[in-house]
Amino acid sequence: GESVGLHLPTLSVQEGDNSIINCAYSNSASDYFIWYKQESGKGPQFIIDIRSNMDKRQGQRVTVLLNKTVKHLSLQIAATQPGDSAVYFCAESFSGGYQKVTFGTGTKLQVIP
Amino acid sequence: EAQVTQNPRYLITVTGKKLTVTCSQNMNHEYMSWYRQDPGLGLRQIYYSMNVEVTDKGDVPEGYKVSRKEKRNFPLILESPSPNQTSLYFCASSLLGTPARGNTIYFGEGSWLTVV
């Protein structure tokens, strides 16, 4: 699984600090967005989602912010822990008929103990 | 435990030798899909299935086949593998084909395929 992360932008964060991972999406008609976490050697896991009628949604230690004006999505992780080290990627979808999901390429988060 | 199971997890094969990657889900999901993940390209959809006996092409279907004879299984078939099909493959399922809130996409652990 490591080779998937070799070509990705990397964010290095000290343990305990907050992390902010950014994503630019492409389709202005997209109305549903998802963040996934992919640990080394594993499949992607759902973290949090947000609809286009919201600009912020909070989960446990994670917050997603949506700026439709500039087609930008961010994932904030509070008090980053070593277990948060993974590749994070966003996905966008458009409601209507079959809702195809388009995945971003991802950002690698490295937590420094 | 809810899961999507793929086999094999790792495979090295030779060009032209037919292979099948199996996928099974135990959540009674209607929707299943195959993706390939390549460095710098993100997840790209190969094929998807909205229900039994209903399959359709995704973004990169060339060189692949699928079948959906049972709800729980969705095998990916490479009739004549080529080196450009070397990749990490993920099977996924969700309750419905619509990724609305509450209709989470579950991914398998991945299958590393190398074609030499």
Interface residues (C-beta under 8 A of the other chain):
Chain A: G1 S3 V4 L6 H7 L8 Y32 I34 G41 K42 G43 P44 Q45 F46 D49 R51 F89 A91 S93 S95 Y98 Q99 K100 V101 F103 G104 T105 G106
Chain B: V4 Y35 Q37 D38 P39 G40 L41 G42 L43 R44 Q45 M50 L88 F90 A92 G97 T98 P99 A100 R101 T104 I105 F107 G108 E109 G110
